Amino acid sequence: MTVKERLDQFFAHYPVEAKKALGQNFLVSEYAVSKMIAALNEFSFESLIEIGPGPGALTDILRTLKKNLTVLELDDFFFQYWAGQNISAIHTDALQWDWKKNILNPGQTILISNLPYQISSSIVIDRSMDETPLQAMILMFQKEVAQKIRMKSKTSEFGMLSVIAQTFWDIETVCDLSPRDFLPAPKVASRVLSFKAKRTVIESRPHFLTFCKAGFAQKRKLLKKNLLTLNKMDPEKIIASFQKLNLNETSRAEELAPEQWVALYKDLGFK
């Protein structure tokens, strides 16, 4: 049975509608599901987390993989539905759920989701801050956000999200989708990205996030001036680090590649 046939049966039995307030645009594309499952199968893992399963275009396939599957669903109806389907369903906001407490083996866990667009950037940042990161993530984004995540430095769209994502993950594009691949159709194109956790020399991920936030706080200002907003930051030390790392003192935040952000962070004495 195809994705469309399964969903036609579902909606014939349960005449529910997508809730705009929850960012619901249900995935109805056989192509998208097959590409996401193919990306998932590149990993060896024990557990899966899906955010917002909705009517289950992905979930119906995930449950056949014989892995530990947990779905996080904020919608009352869909939570009740999946709780009755012999699946571990949690009625929660994925941004508020205690990931550290509830995921016992992050290195063997993959997050997969057709994300509500309004939480997509926050999910990437939050999961990048995990002390013990997930093995991987396969996530659907508004195409514009996906482009920002993979954007190269020295471009206007390169920002804090780009630095954080590229510092903590190896990222690949899985597929692009059009509005007709969803119900209801959004007004934007979409893109699926695959994230594989990578090693990092950064000990305190939240401190690095604070560092990047300071650097990008006012994009028109020079980076060295933005960094002065950090507590007890010595301007002479900043200049010395720029010189040591062969960075232009007139650089703005978007001009440094992610590896240069890490090098500057470490050279300034952060861990």
N, C-alpha and C positions, 0 to 999 in steps of 0.2 A: 504494500500500500504506500502510495506517495505521501509526501508531506501535505500537499494540498488536499488529498482525499481524507487523510486523518483529521485535518483541521476542519474540513467541511462537515465531517461526522460530529466533531466536537461542538461546533457552533450550532448544528442542527439540534443537538441534544441540550446544549446550554446556551441560550440566546443572550450572552453577555457582550458588552461593548467595552472597547478600550477606554481607559480613564486618562484624560489629558493631564490631570494633576499629578499622576504617577509616571508620566512620560511613557505610556504604553503604546508601542507600535509593534504589533505581533509579527514575528518572522514567519513568512509563508513560502520561502524560497528553498526548493530542493537543492539547488546549486550551492547556496550559502551553507546549508546544513552539511552537505557532503564535504565542502572545503574545510569547514571548522572541525569536523570529525577527523578528516585526513591530517590536519595540523595537530590535533590532539594525539593521534596515533603515532606521531613521531617521538613521543615521550613514553617512558616506562614509569608507571605511577600506581598508587594504591587507592587514592581518594579523589573525589571530584566535588567541587562546590559550584552550584549554578545560582546566579542572582536573577530573580524575576523570571521564573520559568513560564509564566502565563499559560497559554493553552498547550504548550509542550512540544513545539516543533523540534527543539533540541532535546528536550527531556526524554521523549519517547525513545530516542536513539541511545542517549546516555545510560538509560536504565538497562539496556541490553548488554552493556559492556562488562557486567559482573564486577564492578568496582563499588567502593563505598560512596554512594551519592547522597549529598545533602543539598536541598534547595532552600534558598532564602527568599521569602515572598512577603511583601508588605501588603498586597491586596488581600482583603478578607476572603473573598470568594475563592481565589486561586490557592490561597493557603489551605482552606478547607478541602478543596478538591484534591490537592496533592497529599495532604495528610491522610486522605482516605484511599490512596493508591499504593499503600505499602512502601512509601518512600519517606525518608527522614526529611520532614518539612518543618521549617522554623519560621514562625510569624514575626518578622523583624525587618527593620530598616538596615540594609547592608552597611550603611555608614555608621550605625550605632552599635552593631553587633561586636562582641568581644572576640576578635579573631585570634588573639594570642591565647586566650583561655580555652577556646573551643576547638582549635585545630591542633591536634596532638603531634602530628608528624608533617610539618609544612613542606619538608623536602620531598615528600612523596604525594603532595597534594597539588592539584591544578584547579585554577579558577577559570570557568568558561561562562560566557554570558553575552546575550544580546542586550547590552546595558541600556537602561534609561539614560538618554543623552545628558540630562541635567546632573547626573552623578558621575559621569565617566571620568572626568579629570580628577575628581576627588578620590575615586577608587584607585587610580594609578598612583597618585601621591601617597595615599594611605598605605597601600600594599608595598610601596617602595620604602616605607619607614619601618617595616617589620624587622625586628632584630634577627629573627630567623625567617627568611623569606620563603614564600611559596616556590615550588619548583618552576612553575610556569603559569602563564595566563593567556587565554585566547579570548579576545574581547572585541565587541562591535562598537564602533564610534561613528559619530558624525564625521564625514570625510575631512572636513576642515580641521577638526581636533586631531584626527589621526595624522594629518600632515604636519601639524605643529609638534606632535610627539617625536616624529622622525626628522624634523627639520634640521638642516645644517646651520652652523654658526655663520655670522656675517650676513644674516637675512633678517628682515623686519619681523617675521613670524617666529623666529627662534626666541624662546623665552625660558622661564624657570621650569615649566613643565618639560620642555625638551631636555634640559640639563639633568633633571632628576630622573626622568625615564631612561635616558641613554647612559647614565652613570650606573644604574643598578640592574639594567636588563639588556640583553641582546634582543633586538626587535626586528621582526620581519613582517612584510605585508602578506596577508593570506588571500584576500580577494576584495573586490569592489562591488558594491550593490547599488541599485537604483531605487527610487521611491516605490516602484511597483512590487518590490520584493517584500513589502510590509503591508500590514492591515491595521489601522488605516495607513495610507501612504504618507510619509513625512514630506516636508517641503525641501529636504536636502538629500544629497547622496550619502552613502555610508561606506565604511571600510572596516575590515577585520584585521587586527594585528595580533601576532603571536609574540609573547614576551618570555624569554628564558632567563632565569636569574643568573647573574654572573658575579664572580668574586670581586671584592672591593677592599681597598686599604682603609676605607672610612670606618671608624669604630662607632661613632655616634651619628647615626643617620638623621635624627631630629636636629642636631646642631648644624649639620651640613645644609639641611633645608632652611634653617634660620639664616645661614650665611648667604644662600642663593636668594632668599627673599629680600635681604638687605641689598644685594647687588642689583637686583632688578626693580627695586622699589620705585625709582624714578629713572626711566630708561633714557631720558634725554641728558641726564647728568653723567659725568665721567664715573666709571666704576670705582675708582679709588676714593672718590668723594662719597659715593653711596656707602662704601664699606666703613666709613668713619662713624656711621650711626651704630655700629656694633660696640658693645661695652668695652671701654678701655683700649680701643684700637688706636695704636700709635701711627700717625701719618707717615713718619719716617720709616717705620717698619714696613708699611704698605709699599712705599716707593722702592725700598730695598728689595722686596720680594718681586715686584714688577721687573726690576732690573735683572735680578738673578735668573728669572724665568724667561727673559727676553720678551716681556710683554710691553706693548706700547703704553706709556703712561696716560695717553689720551684715549685709551680704549673705553668703549661703553660695554655694558653687560653682554649684549648680543654678539660681540666680536670674539669672545673667548669660547673655544670648543669645550665640550664636557670634560675632557682630560685635563685641559688647562685650568678649569674651575677646581678640579680635584687637587692639582698640583699647587695652586695658589692657596687653597684651604689648608693643605698640609704644611706648606712653607710658612704660613702665618702662625703656626703653632697649634692648630686645631687637630683633633683626633677623630 
